Amino acid sequence: MEFKTQTAQQDVLKVYLDSLLQEVLPEVDELKSVVKEEVSPEPAPTISVPVKKVVIPAWATTEFESLLFTAGGLKLSIPLVKSNGILAWDSVDLTPMPGHKLWYLGIISHQGKHVKVIDVLNFVTPSSYKVKPLKDRLQNIVLIEDANWGLACDSITGTLALQRDGVRWRTNRSKRPWLAGTVIEQMCALIDTDEFVRLLSNN
């Protein structure tokens, strides 16, 4: 029974990961579909479909380093320039903060700062995916935004030098604005840390 439950959870996560990495331009596809259905026997005028501009953060205008890590079955990355260090989960003394959301784990003290620690997996995945208990998976904390926030994750898998064309950038970030694009070589989600922190602060 436990094996079946774990497999079901992995299937849910796979569908979610695919939705992150296989993103297309829904507006363009939907418009093309409507045009095709409504076409009449008479010659129809040519319809020009506007293509949205790719949104590229300032830190990606030239070659940049990316820090790769995992959270559950998700492969994630952030621009290395936005990272303020990595802490081992076992080396910190976490103070829980009751009354907050499930993904908000608590606060740790680091170099005179109170760092707010979140569980990345719980924050970015849908509520239908039941994540493993923290003690069974968390190994590291990635510090961002001048070490004001800490992203608790499973493992650090390395760094990768990227050119701008090494990422499939999103054109519409109205949904999941924290997702800047997909690192093509590693097929992992690239996080825009500025947007990520904005969402954390608003929540």
C-alpha positions as CSV (number, residue, x, y, z in Angstrom):
1,M,0.0,0.0,0.0
2,E,2.8,2.4,0.9
3,F,4.5,1.7,-2.5
4,K,1.3,2.4,-4.4
5,T,0.8,5.7,-2.5
6,Q,4.3,6.8,-3.2
7,T,3.9,5.9,-6.9
8,A,0.6,7.9,-7.1
9,Q,2.3,10.9,-5.5
10,Q,5.2,10.6,-8.0
11,D,2.6,10.6,-10.9
12,V,1.0,13.7,-9.6
13,L,4.4,15.4,-9.3
14,K,5.4,14.3,-12.8
15,V,2.2,15.9,-14.3
16,Y,2.9,19.1,-12.4
17,L,6.6,19.1,-13.5
18,D,5.5,18.6,-17.1
19,S,3.2,21.6,-16.8
20,L,6.2,23.7,-15.7
21,L,8.6,22.5,-18.4
22,Q,6.3,21.9,-21.3
23,E,4.7,25.4,-21.2
24,V,3.6,26.8,-24.6
25,L,1.8,30.0,-25.6
26,P,-1.9,29.1,-24.8
27,E,-3.2,32.4,-26.2
28,V,-1.7,31.8,-29.6
29,D,-2.8,28.1,-29.8
30,E,-6.3,29.0,-28.7
31,L,-6.6,31.8,-31.2
32,K,-5.4,29.5,-34.0
33,S,-8.0,26.9,-33.0
34,V,-10.8,29.5,-33.0
35,V,-9.8,30.8,-36.4
36,K,-9.7,27.2,-37.9
37,E,-13.2,26.4,-36.6
38,E,-14.8,29.6,-37.8
39,V,-13.3,29.6,-41.3
40,S,-15.9,29.8,-44.0
41,P,-15.8,28.4,-47.6
42,E,-15.1,32.0,-48.8
43,P,-11.5,33.2,-48.7
44,A,-10.8,34.5,-45.2
45,P,-8.5,37.5,-44.5
46,T,-5.1,36.8,-43.1
47,I,-5.0,37.1,-39.3
48,S,-1.8,38.3,-37.7
49,V,-1.3,36.6,-34.3
50,P,0.7,38.8,-32.0
51,V,3.6,37.1,-30.4
52,K,4.5,38.3,-26.9
53,K,8.0,39.3,-26.1
54,V,10.2,37.0,-24.1
55,V,10.7,38.2,-20.5
56,I,14.5,38.0,-19.7
57,P,15.6,39.2,-16.2
58,A,18.5,41.6,-16.0
59,W,20.9,39.0,-14.5
60,A,20.5,36.9,-17.7
61,T,21.4,39.4,-20.3
62,T,25.0,38.0,-20.4
63,E,26.4,34.6,-19.5
64,F,25.4,33.6,-15.9
65,E,26.0,30.8,-13.4
66,S,23.0,28.8,-12.2
67,L,22.8,26.9,-8.9
68,L,21.1,23.6,-9.3
69,F,19.1,21.8,-6.5
70,T,16.2,19.4,-6.0
71,A,13.0,19.6,-4.0
72,G,11.2,16.3,-3.9
73,G,11.2,15.2,-7.5
74,L,11.5,18.7,-8.8
75,K,14.8,19.9,-10.4
76,L,15.1,23.6,-9.7
77,S,17.8,26.3,-10.2
78,I,18.4,29.9,-9.3
79,P,20.9,32.4,-10.7
80,L,24.1,32.0,-8.6
81,V,24.5,35.7,-8.3
82,K,21.2,35.8,-6.3
83,S,22.4,33.2,-3.8
84,N,24.0,34.3,-0.5
85,G,25.3,30.9,0.6
86,I,24.2,27.4,1.5
87,L,23.7,25.9,4.9
88,A,23.4,22.3,6.0
89,W,19.9,21.5,7.4
90,D,21.4,19.7,10.4
91,S,23.7,22.6,11.3
92,V,20.9,25.1,12.0
93,D,18.6,25.6,15.0
94,L,15.1,26.2,13.5
95,T,12.6,28.1,15.6
96,P,9.0,27.2,14.4
97,M,6.5,30.0,14.0
98,P,3.0,28.7,14.7
99,G,0.1,30.2,12.8
100,H,1.8,30.4,9.5
101,K,1.2,28.4,6.3
102,L,2.6,24.9,5.9
103,W,5.5,25.9,3.7
104,Y,6.7,28.5,6.2
105,L,9.0,26.4,8.4
106,G,10.3,29.1,10.8
107,I,13.3,31.3,11.5
108,I,17.0,30.6,12.0
109,S,19.8,32.9,13.1
110,H,22.7,33.4,10.7
111,Q,25.4,36.0,11.0
112,G,23.2,38.3,13.0
113,K,20.2,37.9,10.8
114,H,16.9,36.3,11.3
115,V,16.4,34.2,8.2
116,K,12.9,33.1,7.2
117,V,13.0,29.5,6.1
118,I,10.5,28.0,3.6
119,D,10.0,24.5,2.3
120,V,10.4,25.1,-1.5
121,L,8.5,21.9,-2.4
122,N,5.4,22.8,-0.4
123,F,5.4,26.3,-1.8
124,V,5.6,25.5,-5.5
125,T,3.6,22.3,-5.8
126,P,-0.2,22.0,-5.7
127,S,-2.0,21.0,-2.5
128,S,-3.0,17.7,-4.1
129,Y,0.6,16.5,-3.9
130,K,1.4,15.2,-0.4
131,V,5.1,15.7,0.3
132,K,7.3,13.5,2.4
133,P,7.9,14.5,6.0
134,L,10.6,17.2,6.4
135,K,13.0,15.0,8.3
136,D,13.0,12.4,5.5
137,R,14.1,14.8,2.8
138,L,15.5,18.2,3.8
139,Q,19.3,18.5,3.6
140,N,20.2,22.1,2.7
141,I,19.0,25.7,2.9
142,V,19.8,28.1,0.1
143,L,20.0,31.7,1.2
144,I,18.6,34.4,-1.0
145,E,17.8,38.2,-0.9
146,D,20.7,39.2,1.3
147,A,20.1,36.1,3.4
148,N,16.7,37.3,4.5
149,W,15.1,34.1,3.1
150,G,16.2,30.5,3.1
151,L,15.0,27.9,0.6
152,A,14.9,24.5,2.3
153,C,15.6,21.7,-0.3
154,D,16.7,18.1,-0.6
155,S,20.1,18.4,-2.2
156,I,22.5,20.7,-4.1
157,T,23.4,19.1,-7.4
158,G,26.0,21.6,-8.7
159,T,26.4,24.8,-10.8
160,L,26.0,25.4,-14.5
161,A,27.3,28.2,-16.7
162,L,24.4,29.4,-19.0
163,Q,24.1,31.6,-22.0
164,R,20.8,33.4,-22.6
165,D,19.8,30.9,-25.3
166,G,20.4,28.0,-23.0
167,V,17.1,28.8,-21.3
168,R,13.6,28.6,-22.8
169,W,12.3,31.9,-21.4
170,R,8.6,32.3,-20.7
171,T,6.5,34.9,-22.5
172,N,3.6,35.0,-20.2
173,R,4.2,35.1,-16.4
174,S,0.7,35.9,-15.2
175,K,0.7,32.4,-13.8
176,R,3.6,31.2,-11.6
177,P,5.5,34.5,-12.0
178,W,8.4,33.0,-10.1
179,L,9.1,30.7,-13.0
180,A,11.5,32.5,-15.3
181,G,12.0,29.6,-17.8
182,T,13.4,26.2,-18.4
183,V,17.1,25.3,-18.4
184,I,17.2,23.3,-21.6
185,E,20.3,21.2,-20.9
186,Q,19.1,20.1,-17.4
187,M,15.4,20.3,-18.0
188,C,14.8,22.1,-14.8
189,A,12.8,25.1,-13.7
190,L,14.7,28.4,-13.4
191,I,13.5,30.5,-10.5
192,D,13.3,34.3,-10.7
193,T,14.3,35.0,-7.1
194,D,13.0,38.6,-7.1
195,E,9.5,37.4,-8.1
196,F,9.8,34.5,-5.7
197,V,10.6,36.8,-2.8
198,R,7.8,39.1,-3.8
199,L,5.3,36.2,-3.7
200,L,6.7,35.0,-0.3
201,S,6.4,38.5,1.2
202,N,2.8,38.8,-0.1
203,N,1.8,35.5,1.4
